[in-house]
Amino acid sequence: MSLKKFLNKHLPPSLLYRIWLWKNRFSPEKQNQITQAISDFQYQPTLSLIILSCSPTKEKLERAIGAVIGQIYPKWNLCIVS
């Protein structure tokens, strides 16, 4: 049995997920690689993101908008519908 199969069988899913997160952690170097890859796209569509807002708290709406603003892909528009 391979080590990976052994670990998948014997470690709890929460620990396996934390290991995966650590291996795939986001770094400035990774961000630069992704930004470069995006700039090399021949076609860069604009993504339309729709947030359905049914009386959200100010904090939840700010968090949702912040999550969109924080994305690496630059071509998007955000529609908030109440």
PANUDREN-729993 format. One record per atom (N, C-alpha, C, O): residue in one letter; atom name; z, x, y. Coordinates in steps of 0.02 Angstrom, whole numbers. Layout:
<pts>
PT, a, CA, Z, X, Y
...
</pts>
This chain:
<pts>
PT, m, N, 0, 42, -59
PT, m, CA, 0, 0, 0
PT, m, C, 0, 45, 62
PT, m, O, 37, 94, 66
PT, s, N, -42, 27, 110
PT, s, CA, -46, 67, 171
PT, s, C, 17, 55, 213
PT, s, O, 52, 5, 205
PT, l, N, 31, 102, 257
PT, l, CA, 89, 97, 300
PT, l, C, 85, 34, 344
PT, l, O, 135, 0, 354
PT, k, N, 26, 20, 370
PT, k, CA, 17, -38, 413
PT, k, C, 33, -103, 375
PT, k, O, 69, -146, 401
PT, k, N, 9, -109, 313
PT, k, CA, 23, -169, 273
PT, k, C, 98, -173, 257
PT, k, O, 127, -227, 259
PT, f, N, 128, -116, 242
PT, f, CA, 199, -115, 228
PT, f, C, 240, -139, 288
PT, f, O, 285, -181, 281
PT, l, N, 224, -112, 347
PT, l, CA, 260, -132, 407
PT, l, C, 250, -205, 423
PT, l, O, 297, -240, 442
PT, n, N, 188, -229, 416
PT, n, CA, 174, -300, 429
PT, n, C, 213, -345, 382
PT, n, O, 232, -401, 401
PT, k, N, 225, -322, 322
PT, k, CA, 260, -362, 273
PT, k, C, 336, -361, 284
PT, k, O, 370, -411, 271
PT, h, N, 363, -305, 309
PT, h, CA, 435, -296, 310
PT, h, C, 467, -299, 379
PT, h, O, 529, -303, 384
PT, l, N, 428, -296, 432
PT, l, CA, 458, -300, 499
PT, l, C, 451, -371, 527
PT, l, O, 403, -405, 512
PT, p, N, 500, -392, 567
PT, p, CA, 495, -459, 596
PT, p, C, 438, -462, 647
PT, p, O, 423, -413, 680
PT, p, N, 405, -521, 653
PT, p, CA, 349, -527, 699
PT, p, C, 366, -508, 771
PT, p, O, 323, -480, 805
PT, s, N, 426, -521, 793
PT, s, CA, 444, -503, 862
PT, s, C, 442, -428, 873
PT, s, O, 421, -404, 925
PT, l, N, 463, -389, 823
PT, l, CA, 461, -317, 829
PT, l, C, 389, -292, 824
PT, l, O, 369, -246, 861
PT, l, N, 350, -321, 779
PT, l, CA, 279, -303, 774
PT, l, C, 243, -315, 840
PT, l, O, 201, -276, 861
PT, y, N, 260, -370, 873
PT, y, CA, 229, -386, 938
PT, y, C, 250, -335, 991
PT, y, O, 208, -314, 1031
PT, r, N, 313, -316, 992
PT, r, CA, 335, -266, 1041
PT, r, C, 301, -199, 1029
PT, r, O, 284, -164, 1077
PT, i, N, 290, -181, 967
PT, i, CA, 253, -120, 951
PT, i, C, 182, -125, 976
PT, i, O, 155, -79, 1007
PT, w, N, 150, -183, 964
PT, w, CA, 81, -193, 988
PT, w, C, 78, -189, 1064
PT, w, O, 33, -157, 1091
PT, l, N, 126, -220, 1098
PT, l, CA, 128, -217, 1172
PT, l, C, 134, -145, 1196
PT, l, O, 100, -125, 1243
PT, w, N, 176, -106, 1164
PT, w, CA, 185, -37, 1184
PT, w, C, 120, 3, 1174
PT, w, O, 101, 42, 1218
PT, k, N, 87, -7, 1117
PT, k, CA, 24, 29, 1104
PT, k, C, -31, 9, 1154
PT, k, O, -74, 49, 1170
PT, n, N, -28, -53, 1177
PT, n, CA, -81, -79, 1220
PT, n, C, -57, -88, 1292
PT, n, O, -85, -128, 1330
PT, r, N, -6, -51, 1311
PT, r, CA, 22, -59, 1378
PT, r, C, -31, -42, 1431
PT, r, O, -76, -2, 1421
PT, f, N, -22, -76, 1488
PT, f, CA, -70, -68, 1542
PT, f, C, -48, -10, 1586
PT, f, O, 10, -4, 1603
PT, s, N, -95, 33, 1603
PT, s, CA, -80, 92, 1643
PT, s, C, -132, 97, 1699
PT, s, O, -185, 66, 1695
PT, p, N, -117, 137, 1750
PT, p, CA, -167, 147, 1803
PT, p, C, -233, 175, 1775
PT, p, O, -287, 158, 1798
PT, e, N, -228, 218, 1724
PT, e, CA, -288, 246, 1694
PT, e, C, -329, 192, 1660
PT, e, O, -391, 189, 1667
PT, k, N, -295, 148, 1624
PT, k, CA, -330, 92, 1591
PT, k, C, -361, 46, 1643
PT, k, O, -417, 22, 1634
PT, q, N, -325, 33, 1698
PT, q, CA, -353, -9, 1751
PT, q, C, -415, 22, 1780
PT, q, O, -465, -13, 1793
PT, n, N, -415, 88, 1792
PT, n, CA, -475, 122, 1818
PT, n, C, -533, 116, 1770
PT, n, O, -590, 107, 1791
PT, q, N, -519, 123, 1705
PT, q, CA, -573, 117, 1655
PT, q, C, -603, 47, 1656
PT, q, O, -664, 39, 1653
PT, i, N, -560, -3, 1660
PT, i, CA, -584, -72, 1661
PT, i, C, -623, -86, 1725
PT, i, O, -676, -117, 1723
PT, t, N, -597, -64, 1782
PT, t, CA, -631, -73, 1845
PT, t, C, -700, -41, 1844
PT, t, O, -748, -70, 1869
PT, q, N, -705, 19, 1816
PT, q, CA, -769, 53, 1811
PT, q, C, -817, 14, 1765
PT, q, O, -876, 6, 1781
PT, a, N, -791, -10, 1709
PT, a, CA, -833, -49, 1663
PT, a, C, -859, -112, 1697
PT, a, O, -917, -130, 1688
PT, i, N, -816, -145, 1735
PT, i, CA, -837, -206, 1771
PT, i, C, -892, -189, 1821
PT, i, O, -941, -226, 1827
PT, s, N, -884, -135, 1857
PT, s, CA, -935, -117, 1907
PT, s, C, -1002, -99, 1875
PT, s, O, -1054, -101, 1908
PT, d, N, -1001, -81, 1811
PT, d, CA, -1062, -65, 1775
PT, d, C, -1097, -127, 1746
PT, d, O, -1154, -122, 1722
PT, f, N, -1064, -185, 1748
PT, f, CA, -1096, -246, 1722
PT, f, C, -1160, -259, 1761
PT, f, O, -1161, -255, 1822
PT, q, N, -1213, -274, 1725
PT, q, CA, -1276, -293, 1759
PT, q, C, -1269, -361, 1792
PT, q, O, -1295, -373, 1846
PT, y, N, -1233, -406, 1759
PT, y, CA, -1223, -473, 1785
PT, y, C, -1149, -484, 1795
PT, y, O, -1109, -477, 1748
PT, q, N, -1130, -501, 1855
PT, q, CA, -1059, -512, 1871
PT, q, C, -1051, -584, 1897
PT, q, O, -1053, -596, 1957
PT, p, N, -1040, -631, 1851
PT, p, CA, -1034, -701, 1873
PT, p, C, -969, -712, 1912
PT, p, O, -920, -676, 1904
PT, t, N, -971, -762, 1954
PT, t, CA, -911, -784, 1988
PT, t, C, -875, -833, 1942
PT, t, O, -905, -882, 1920
PT, l, N, -812, -821, 1930
PT, l, CA, -773, -865, 1887
PT, l, C, -737, -916, 1931
PT, l, O, -705, -898, 1980
PT, s, N, -743, -979, 1913
PT, s, CA, -707, -1032, 1949
PT, s, C, -646, -1050, 1908
PT, s, O, -650, -1070, 1850
PT, l, N, -589, -1043, 1940
PT, l, CA, -525, -1058, 1907
PT, l, C, -496, -1121, 1939
PT, l, O, -492, -1126, 2000
PT, i, N, -476, -1167, 1897
PT, i, CA, -449, -1230, 1922
PT, i, C, -376, -1236, 1900
PT, i, O, -360, -1229, 1841
PT, i, N, -333, -1248, 1949
PT, i, CA, -262, -1260, 1934
PT, i, C, -249, -1333, 1950
PT, i, O, -257, -1356, 2006
PT, l, N, -228, -1370, 1899
PT, l, CA, -208, -1439, 1908
PT, l, C, -135, -1439, 1928
PT, l, O, -92, -1417, 1890
PT, s, N, -121, -1465, 1986
PT, s, CA, -55, -1461, 2015
PT, s, C, -26, -1530, 2022
PT, s, O, -46, -1568, 2067
PT, c, N, 21, -1547, 1980
PT, c, CA, 54, -1613, 1984
PT, c, C, 125, -1602, 2010
PT, c, O, 172, -1595, 1970
PT, s, N, 133, -1600, 2074
PT, s, CA, 198, -1590, 2106
PT, s, C, 235, -1528, 2081
PT, s, O, 292, -1533, 2059
PT, p, N, 202, -1470, 2083
PT, p, CA, 237, -1409, 2060
PT, p, C, 289, -1386, 2112
PT, p, O, 285, -1404, 2170
PT, t, N, 336, -1347, 2089
PT, t, CA, 382, -1317, 2137
PT, t, C, 344, -1263, 2174
PT, t, O, 293, -1238, 2150
PT, k, N, 368, -1245, 2232
PT, k, CA, 336, -1193, 2272
PT, k, C, 332, -1127, 2232
PT, k, O, 282, -1092, 2234
PT, e, N, 385, -1111, 2196
PT, e, CA, 388, -1049, 2158
PT, e, C, 336, -1047, 2102
PT, e, O, 303, -996, 2092
PT, k, N, 328, -1103, 2067
PT, k, CA, 278, -1105, 2012
PT, k, C, 208, -1099, 2039
PT, k, O, 166, -1064, 2010
PT, l, N, 194, -1132, 2095
PT, l, CA, 127, -1128, 2124
PT, l, C, 114, -1057, 2150
PT, l, O, 59, -1030, 2140
PT, e, N, 163, -1027, 2182
PT, e, CA, 155, -958, 2205
PT, e, C, 143, -910, 2147
PT, e, O, 103, -863, 2152
PT, r, N, 179, -921, 2092
PT, r, CA, 172, -878, 2033
PT, r, C, 102, -886, 2003
PT, r, O, 71, -836, 1983
PT, a, N, 77, -947, 1999
PT, a, CA, 10, -959, 1972
PT, a, C, -43, -927, 2016
PT, a, O, -89, -895, 1991
PT, i, N, -37, -936, 2081
PT, i, CA, -86, -906, 2127
PT, i, C, -81, -830, 2125
PT, i, O, -132, -796, 2126
PT, g, N, -21, -803, 2121
PT, g, CA, -12, -731, 2116
PT, g, C, -43, -702, 2053
PT, g, O, -70, -647, 2054
PT, a, N, -39, -740, 1998
PT, a, CA, -70, -717, 1936
PT, a, C, -145, -711, 1942
PT, a, O, -176, -665, 1915
PT, v, N, -175, -757, 1979
PT, v, CA, -248, -754, 1990
PT, v, C, -265, -696, 2037
PT, v, O, -311, -657, 2023
PT, i, N, -228, -690, 2091
PT, i, CA, -242, -637, 2139
PT, i, C, -234, -568, 2107
PT, i, O, -269, -521, 2125
PT, g, N, -188, -562, 2059
PT, g, CA, -174, -499, 2027
PT, g, C, -225, -477, 1975
PT, g, O, -217, -423, 1945
PT, q, N, -276, -517, 1962
PT, q, CA, -325, -498, 1912
PT, q, C, -369, -440, 1935
PT, q, O, -377, -429, 1995
PT, i, N, -396, -404, 1888
PT, i, CA, -439, -347, 1904
PT, i, C, -509, -371, 1923
PT, i, O, -540, -344, 1969
PT, y, N, -534, -421, 1888
PT, y, CA, -602, -445, 1902
PT, y, C, -604, -475, 1972
PT, y, O, -566, -521, 1987
PT, p, N, -649, -450, 2015
PT, p, CA, -646, -469, 2085
PT, p, C, -684, -533, 2103
PT, p, O, -672, -561, 2157
PT, k, N, -728, -557, 2060
PT, k, CA, -771, -613, 2080
PT, k, C, -745, -678, 2051
PT, k, O, -760, -696, 1994
PT, w, N, -705, -712, 2090
PT, w, CA, -676, -775, 2068
PT, w, C, -665, -820, 2128
PT, w, O, -659, -797, 2185
PT, n, N, -661, -884, 2115
PT, n, CA, -637, -930, 2166
PT, n, C, -585, -975, 2133
PT, n, O, -589, -989, 2073
PT, l, N, -538, -996, 2172
PT, l, CA, -482, -1035, 2146
PT, l, C, -483, -1104, 2178
PT, l, O, -486, -1111, 2239
PT, c, N, -480, -1155, 2136
PT, c, CA, -476, -1225, 2159
PT, c, C, -409, -1253, 2136
PT, c, O, -392, -1249, 2077
PT, i, N, -372, -1280, 2182
PT, i, CA, -308, -1311, 2165
PT, i, C, -315, -1386, 2176
PT, i, O, -331, -1408, 2231
PT, v, N, -304, -1424, 2123
PT, v, CA, -314, -1496, 2125
PT, v, C, -247, -1530, 2115
PT, v, O, -209, -1513, 2069
PT, s, N, -232, -1577, 2159
PT, s, CA, -169, -1613, 2150
PT, s, C, -182, -1684, 2127
PT, s, O, -135, -1723, 2117
</pts>
